[in-house]
């Protein structure tokens, strides 16, 4: 089987650890173990026996994840190595060659690439900037047909930070139900809402049963290094995904599961998310003030959730040339909209430490003087 190059991840992997200012990070500045746990808890961690454990996830961890979703139980949960593995297993297990997937765009392009590689067809529907990155419901309706096997969304969205409304969610459910399609929602940014109001999950939000969602610790929680994610869905679908997972990584790490289970305790989870939201709000204010100085060059709709700004530019050069020269000449790395099929845009992560953000923006400012 030939696979499509995952351009976004290839580019990031090549340069993100070689630059002075990496603005391609998509989550919040990560925690250390000492910031999260007491010396007594860390001593308990050091006593963990490093076996395989439960390959579908520790029962206590699956119960903690299930509590985040209406009407979910531990049996509705499969723990995965990051949300990327969750997405992979879901697409692999639910789509067959010749099936059609209706996919929200722009989006994290993993599902796009996987669907093509598995021999299925992608039919896109788009978020519209002039609608505050709301979806074209008419386009969504036009794309759904009897061959549709799945409708996939990213909510909150990467890269725009938009969040679907209640009405828009109902449309997705209604259209999926008309043709018996799966609803698949990448919800890895759930919990990173800047107003503190957590986005409703697609799972348990409707009586429609063919719903699977993914989540993880890399974005809202600021814990990408534990590489832990999950799927939540109907018992039979999760059991099927577990069987497919036997062919990938078999299980997740004992240390990661130990950390994750404790972070999901209600009082710790609230503390972690509140810290991260405060950082995002503060840094977004810095970024907006900076963009405000360049109204003729940049414009953007502030994200409602997440650590990403999807910025429209009116520069005298193409997006790919801009980001390449910026990286080479000023040692600052951002992502161009071409990685999402959208020339004319830049994606900038702003979840890092504030002084780091300011210093990187200052270098971008120097570069802008060179090209404008």
C-alpha positions in Angstrom: 0.0 0.0 0.0 1.3 3.4 -1.0 0.7 6.3 1.4 0.4 10.0 0.8 3.2 12.1 2.3 1.8 13.8 5.5 3.3 17.1 4.5 2.5 19.0 7.7 4.1 16.4 10.0 7.1 15.9 7.6 7.9 19.6 7.6 7.5 19.9 11.3 9.6 16.8 12.0 12.5 18.1 9.8 12.8 21.6 11.4 11.0 22.0 14.7 14.0 21.0 16.8 16.5 22.9 14.8 15.2 26.5 15.2 15.5 29.1 17.9 11.8 29.9 17.8 9.4 27.1 17.0 5.9 28.5 16.4 4.6 25.3 15.0 3.7 23.7 18.3 0.0 23.1 18.5 -0.5 22.7 22.3 0.1 24.5 25.5 3.6 24.8 27.1 4.1 21.4 28.7 4.2 20.6 32.4 7.0 18.8 34.2 6.2 15.9 36.6 7.4 18.0 39.5 4.8 20.7 38.7 2.0 18.1 38.6 2.8 15.8 41.5 4.0 15.8 45.1 7.2 14.1 46.2 5.1 11.3 47.7 3.3 10.8 44.4 6.5 10.8 42.4 7.9 8.1 44.8 4.8 6.0 44.0 5.6 6.5 40.3 9.1 5.3 40.8 7.7 2.1 42.3 5.7 1.2 39.2 6.5 -2.2 37.6 7.1 -1.6 33.9 5.1 -4.4 32.4 2.5 -4.3 29.6 -0.5 -3.8 31.8 -4.0 -3.7 30.2 -3.5 -3.4 26.5 -6.8 -1.5 26.1 -5.9 0.8 29.0 -5.9 0.6 32.7 -9.5 0.1 34.0 -9.2 3.1 36.3 -7.9 5.3 33.5 -10.7 4.2 31.2 -13.2 5.0 33.9 -11.7 8.4 34.3 -11.9 9.1 30.6 -15.5 7.8 30.5 -16.5 10.4 33.1 -15.8 13.1 30.5 -18.6 11.9 28.3 -22.3 11.5 28.8 -23.5 7.9 29.1 -20.0 6.5 28.7 -18.5 3.6 30.6 -15.1 2.1 30.7 -16.1 -0.4 28.0 -16.7 2.5 25.6 -13.0 3.6 25.9 -9.8 2.4 24.2 -6.6 4.1 25.3 -4.1 4.8 22.5 -0.7 6.2 21.9 -1.7 9.7 21.3 -4.8 10.9 19.4 -2.9 10.2 16.1 -3.1 6.5 16.8 -6.7 6.9 17.7 -7.5 8.5 14.4 -5.5 5.9 12.5 -7.3 3.0 14.1 -10.7 4.5 13.7 -10.3 5.2 10.0 -8.5 1.8 9.3 -11.3 -0.2 11.1 -14.3 1.7 9.8 -13.6 2.6 6.2 -13.2 0.1 3.3 -11.9 0.8 -0.3 -14.6 2.5 -2.3 -16.3 4.1 0.8 -16.8 7.8 0.9 -15.8 10.1 3.8 -17.3 13.6 4.1 -14.5 15.6 5.8 -14.4 19.1 7.4 -11.7 21.3 5.9 -9.4 22.9 6.9 -8.4 20.2 9.3 -5.5 18.2 10.7 -4.7 16.4 7.5 -4.0 12.9 8.9 -7.5 11.7 8.2 -7.4 13.1 4.7 -4.2 11.3 3.9 -5.2 8.0 5.5 -8.6 7.9 3.7 -6.9 8.3 0.3 -4.2 5.7 1.2 -6.9 3.1 2.2 -8.6 3.5 -1.1 -11.6 5.5 0.0 -12.8 8.8 -1.4 -12.8 12.2 0.4 -15.7 14.6 -0.2 -14.9 17.9 1.6 -17.1 20.5 3.2 -15.5 23.8 4.2 -15.4 26.1 7.1 -15.9 29.7 5.7 -13.8 32.6 7.0 -16.6 35.1 6.2 -18.8 33.0 8.5 -16.3 33.2 11.4 -15.0 29.8 10.3 -18.5 28.3 10.5 -19.3 25.4 8.2 -21.1 25.6 4.9 -24.1 23.5 5.8 -25.4 23.5 2.3 -22.1 22.1 1.0 -22.2 19.5 3.8 -25.7 18.5 2.7 -24.7 18.3 -0.9 -21.7 16.0 -0.1 -23.6 13.5 2.0 -25.1 10.7 -0.1 -26.0 7.0 0.2 -22.3 6.0 -0.3 -21.2 8.1 2.7 -19.7 5.8 5.3 -18.5 8.6 7.7 -18.8 12.3 8.4 -15.6 13.5 10.1 -15.1 16.8 11.9 -12.4 18.4 14.1 -14.1 20.2 16.9 -12.7 22.5 18.3 -11.0 22.9 15.0 -7.3 22.8 14.0 -6.2 25.2 12.6 -8.9 27.8 13.0 -9.9 27.4 16.6 -13.6 27.5 15.6 -16.3 25.6 17.6 -19.4 24.2 16.0 -22.7 25.5 17.3 -25.5 23.3 18.6 -27.4 23.8 15.4 -24.4 22.8 13.3 -23.9 19.7 15.4 -27.5 18.7 14.9 -27.0 19.0 11.1 -24.2 16.6 11.3 -26.2 14.1 13.3 -29.3 14.5 11.0 -27.4 14.0 7.8 -25.4 11.0 9.2 -28.6 9.3 10.4 -30.3 9.8 7.0 -27.6 7.6 5.3 -26.5 5.5 8.3 -23.0 7.0 8.3 -20.6 7.1 11.2 -19.9 10.5 12.9 -16.3 10.8 13.8 -15.1 13.7 15.8 -11.5 14.6 16.6 -12.0 16.4 19.9 -8.3 16.7 21.0 -8.8 20.5 21.7 -11.8 20.0 23.9 -10.9 21.7 27.2 -8.8 24.4 25.7 -11.7 26.9 25.2 -10.6 30.4 26.0 -13.9 31.4 27.6 -13.7 28.4 29.9 -17.0 26.8 28.5 -16.1 23.3 27.6 -17.2 22.2 24.1 -20.0 19.6 24.2 -18.7 16.2 22.9 -20.4 14.6 19.9 -20.4 11.4 21.9 -23.6 11.1 24.0 -24.9 14.4 22.6 -27.6 12.7 20.5 -29.6 9.5 20.5 -27.8 8.6 17.3 -25.5 5.7 18.2 -22.9 5.5 15.4 -20.6 8.1 17.0 -16.9 7.8 17.8 -14.7 10.5 19.2 -11.0 10.9 19.8 -9.2 12.9 22.5 -5.8 13.1 24.2 -3.4 14.9 26.4 -1.2 16.7 23.9 -3.2 20.0 23.4 -5.5 21.2 26.1 -3.6 19.4 28.9 -0.1 20.5 27.9 1.2 16.9 28.2 2.3 15.8 24.7 5.2 13.9 26.0 3.1 11.2 27.6 1.8 10.3 24.1 -1.6 9.2 25.4 -4.9 9.5 23.6 -8.2 7.6 23.4 -11.3 6.6 21.4 -14.8 6.7 22.9 -17.6 4.9 21.0 -20.1 2.1 21.1 -19.0 -1.2 22.7 -18.8 -3.2 19.5 -16.9 -0.5 17.6 -14.4 0.0 20.4 -13.9 -3.8 20.6 -13.3 -3.8 16.8 -10.8 -1.0 17.2 -9.0 -2.9 20.0 -8.6 -5.8 17.6 -7.0 -3.6 15.0 -4.8 -2.0 17.6 -3.3 -5.5 18.2 -1.5 -4.9 14.8 -0.1 -1.5 15.8 1.4 -0.7 19.2 -0.4 -3.3 21.3 -0.5 -1.1 24.4 0.4 2.3 25.9 3.2 2.9 28.5 2.6 2.1 32.1 4.2 5.4 33.2 2.0 7.4 30.8 -1.2 5.7 32.0 -0.2 6.4 35.7 0.3 10.1 34.9 -2.9 10.3 32.8 -5.2 8.7 35.4 -4.1 11.1 38.1 -4.4 14.2 35.8 -8.0 13.3 35.1 -8.9 13.4 38.8 -11.5 16.2 38.8 -9.6 18.7 41.0 -6.3 18.2 39.1 -7.9 18.3 35.7 -9.6 21.6 36.6 -6.3 23.0 37.9 -4.4 22.0 34.7 -7.0 23.3 32.3 -7.4 26.6 34.1 -3.7 27.2 34.1 -3.5 26.4 30.4 -6.5 28.6 29.5 -5.0 31.5 31.4 -1.8 31.2 29.4 -3.7 31.0 26.1 -5.8 34.1 26.8 -2.7 36.1 27.9 -0.7 35.0 24.9 -3.6 35.5 22.4 -3.8 39.1 23.7 -0.1 39.6 22.9 -0.5 38.1 19.4 -3.6 40.2 18.7 -1.8 43.4 19.7 1.1 42.5 17.4 -1.1 41.7 14.5 -2.9 45.0 15.1 0.3 46.8 14.1 0.1 45.2 10.6 -3.5 45.5 9.6 -2.6 45.9 6.0 -0.6 42.7 6.0 -2.4 40.4 8.4 -6.0 39.7 9.5 -7.5 36.8 11.4 -10.5 35.7 13.4 -9.4 34.9 17.0 -9.8 31.3 17.9 -12.4 30.2 20.4 -10.4 27.3 21.5 -6.8 25.9 21.2 -3.4 27.4 20.9 -3.4 28.2 17.2 -4.0 31.4 15.1 -4.9 30.8 11.5 -3.8 34.1 9.9 -4.7 35.5 6.5 -1.8 37.4 4.9 -1.4 39.9 2.1 2.3 39.6 1.7 4.2 40.2 -1.5 5.4 36.6 -1.5 3.7 33.2 -1.4 3.1 31.5 2.0 5.6 28.7 1.5 8.4 31.1 0.4 7.6 33.3 3.4 7.9 30.5 6.0 11.0 29.1 4.3 12.8 32.4 4.3 11.7 33.2 7.8 13.1 29.9 9.1 16.4 30.3 7.2 17.0 34.0 7.7 15.5 34.6 11.1 15.4 31.1 12.8 11.6 31.3 13.3 9.4 28.4 12.2 5.7 28.8 11.3 3.4 26.7 9.2 2.1 27.8 5.8 -1.5 27.4 4.7 -0.4 25.2 1.8 -0.2 22.3 4.4 -4.0 22.6 4.6 -4.5 23.3 0.9 -5.0 27.0 1.6 -2.4 29.3 0.1 -2.5 32.8 1.7 -2.6 31.7 5.3 -0.1 31.1 8.1 -0.6 29.0 11.2 1.1 30.3 14.3 1.1 28.4 17.6 0.9 30.7 20.7 0.8 28.3 23.6 4.4 28.8 24.7 6.0 31.0 27.4 5.1 34.6 26.9 8.6 36.0 26.6 9.5 33.3 24.0 6.4 34.4 22.0 7.4 38.1 22.2 11.0 37.4 21.2 9.9 35.3 18.2 7.4 37.9 17.1 10.2 40.5 17.2 12.2 38.4 14.8 9.2 38.1 12.5 8.9 41.9 12.6 12.5 42.3 11.5 11.9 39.9 8.6 8.8 41.9 7.6 10.9 45.0 7.2 13.1 43.1 4.8 10.3 42.0 2.5 7.8 44.9 2.6 
